[in-house]
Amino acid sequence: MTTYLDRILDAHRARARRDGRSLDRLVAAAEEVPACRGFRMALETCSGLGVIAEIKRRSPSRGDLHDGLDPAGMAQRYHQGGATCLSVLTDGAHFGGSPDDLQAARGAMPLPVLRKDFTVSEGDVCDARLMGADAVLLIVAALDGPELEGLSALARHLGLDALVETHDEDEVERALAAGADLIGVNQRDLRTFEVDQARAVRVAASIPAEVTAVAESGVRGVADARALAAAGYRAVLVGESLVTAGDPAAAVADLRSVIAVP
């Protein structure tokens, strides 16, 4: 049975196959972009629980989330609320995002920004750097071992942090084998898009203390954030509950009030 993830990855891999650009030229251009803002460092050095606030126009499961979303304005509100970093969806077909959204958000405030997308090729990593991202998402479920290792190495070469996304203990093991120092546990099953609120707490014990751990998806508010901090997470990545909040700055501030466990 074809899943959401299968359809999305098929589209992204087909686009990568059609990409006729020279990889050497892409890498050379990406090497000339000004230095990144330090995504992982921001999470490691912030006080309290870090919050990666996401700019997300829609989702395959819920449809439109915020009519007329202004990426720059939302980024400024997140920053005012004390967000540690931003995440911006750039997938157009399934999430309504674009590189323009990332550039507008990053240009509106000083925080590091993650390009949230389905990275399947070296060109995708270079594009993340060229559009101004400070970090790139690598989804273990979407990549085989050599792909994960190769894209991780290219990200490091270009100065990008790589948030390596996992869903269970086996995927955490694969992420660690690829040298990941920033691991996310997504509580949303990318095949069904259903959320398991207890997934991140279960998986937390498999992530070594020296690795920066991020809980993704299904964070509905302060109570969820406290449980995740108690499980050892250094940060939470929150999208839908912030994008749909009446006061995004206040919603971020509430999450930032949670104390991280040393």
N, C-alpha and C positions, 0 to 999 in steps of 0.2 A: 504494500500500500504506500503510495506517495505521500510524504509528509510536508508540512510547511517548510521545514529545513531543506528537504530534498529539492523542492521547487525553487527556493531562494538560491541555493548553492548551484543548481543547474544553470540558472540565469547568470550568476556571477562568473561561473567558469566558462560559459559560452562567450561572455563579453571579453574575458581574459584571452581566450583563444583568438578572438578577432583583433586584439590589440597589436598593431604592427609597429609600434614605436620601438626604438632601440633602447634596450635595457641599460647599456653602458651610458648612453646620453641621459637617461632618466636618473641614474645613480649620480652621475657627475653634477647634474642640475640640483639634485636633492642635497648633495654635499655642500653646496654654496648657500643654502638657506640659513638665515641667522639662527643662533643657538636656541635650543628648546628651553622652556621655562622650568623643567624639572617636575614631571608629574609624580613619580614615585617619591621623590624627596619631599614634595609638599605634603603627601600623606604621612610620611614618617615623622615629620617635624611639627605637624600641627598639634595644638592642644585639644584634648578631648577626642571624640570619635570623628574621623574625617568623613566628609560628605561630598560625594561626587554627584552633582546635580545635573540631571539630564534634560536636554532639549529634544523633544520628541513630538512630532506632529500627529502621527497616527500609528496604529499597530495592526497587524493582520487579524488579531483576535477581537479587538475592540473598535476598530475603525477610527474615525477622527477623534482626537483627544482635545484639541484646542483650535477653534476656528480663528484664522487670521493671526496665528502665532508670530510674534516679532522676535527673532532670535537675539538681536542686540538688546532689546528691552528686557527680555526674560533673563539673559545673561547678567545684566546689570542688577536685576532684582535678586538673583541668586547670590551675586557677589555682596550685595547689601546685607543679605541674611547671614553671611559668614561661610558660604560654601568654600570648600578646600580646593576643589577642581571642578571642571565641567566635562560633560560627555555630550556629544552632538551626533545625532543620527544623520548619516549622509546617504543612505540607501533611498533612492527615489521611488522605485516601483512598489515597494512593499511598506515603506514607512514615511514616504512623503518628504524625505530630507534631501539635502544637496550639499556640495562643497561650499556653496554660497552661504548656507546656514552656519557652517563652521567658521568661515572667515568673518562673517558679521558678528558672531558671538565672541570670537577671540579678540576682535578689534575693539570691542566695547568695554573690556575690563582686563585686568592683568593676570587672571588665573590660568594655570595649565589646562589644556583641553585634549580630551581623548577623541579620536575619530572612531565613532561607533559604527561599524560596518562589517560586512562578511569578507574578510581578507583572504584571498585565495592565491595571490600571485605576487611576485616581486614588484610588478608594476603598481599593485595596490599599496604596498608599503611606501614606495617612492612617492606616489600620489598623496598619501597622508602627509608626508613631510613637506611636499611642495605646496599643499593647500594651507600649511601652517600648523598642523597638529603637533602636539607634544608627546602623544602616545598613540599606539595603534592596538586594536583588539585582534587577538588570535584565538580562535575557538577550537579547542582540542577535537571536538566532535566533527569538525569540518575539515580537518587536516590529517594526513598520515604522518608518520614519524619524520621522514626526511623533509617534508614540507614544513612542519612545525619548527624543526631545527634550523632549516635554511632561512625561513622568514624571520625567526627570532634573531639570528645572526645578522641579517641585513638591517633589521630595526636598530640593533645595538650599534652597528657601523655608522648609521645615519644619525645617531644621537637620540633616537626615539625610545621611550619606555614601551614595553609590551605588556599589556594586561592579558594574561593567558587565562582564558575562561574554561572552567571545568563544571561538571555536573555530579561527579561521584569520585570515590577514592581511586579507582583505576585511572581516571583522567588526570587526577592530581599527580599520580605517579608518572604519567607520561609528560606532564608539564615540567615536573622536576627533572626528569631525564633530559629535557631539552634546555635546561639551565634557567628556568623561569625564576625570577626573584619577586614577581608581582602576580599573584594568582587570585582570580575571581571564582567564586562559586555561585553559579546562576541557579536560582530556585525555580526558574521557569524552564520547563521541558521544551526545548526548541523544536521537538517533533510534534507535540500536541499543543503547545503554548499554554498548558495548564501550570499553575504555580503550586509548589509544595512548600508550605511555610516552614517546615522543619528540616528541609534538606541541608541548608547551610550549617545549622548547628550539628547535624550528624557528621558532615564531611570535615568540619573544622579540625578535628583531632589528627587528620592525616597531613595537615600543612605544617611544616617546621616553623619554629618560632622566628627564625631569621628571615623568613619570607613574608613579605607584606601581603596580608590576606584581606580581600574585599568581598563582601556579601552583595550579591546583585539580585534585583527583582523581588517583588513581594514584600517590600518594606512599607508598611501602611502608616507607620507613625512611631512615636517615641517608645512605646512598649516593645515593638519589634526590634527597634534599634538597640535598646538596652539588652535584650536577649542575645543579639548578635555580638555586641561588645563583650558580654560576659563569656561568650564562646571563644573569644580570642580575635575577633575581626578588628582590623585597624581602621576600616572605613566601610561605608555602605554606598552603593550606587543606586540612586532613586530617580525614577522617571515619572511614571504616570501619576503618582500621588502628589508630586510637586507641580507638574504641568497643569493639572486640573484643580489645584488649590486656589481658593479665592485670594489668598495673600501668599504668594510663593516665598517671599523673603521671610515672613514669619514662620512658614512651614520649615524652611531650611534652618532657621535659628533654633526651633524646637529640637530638631535632630542634632544640631551641633552642641546642645546642652548636655548630651549624653557623655558620661565619663568613660574613656577607653580604659580597658584593663591592662596594667603594665605587663 
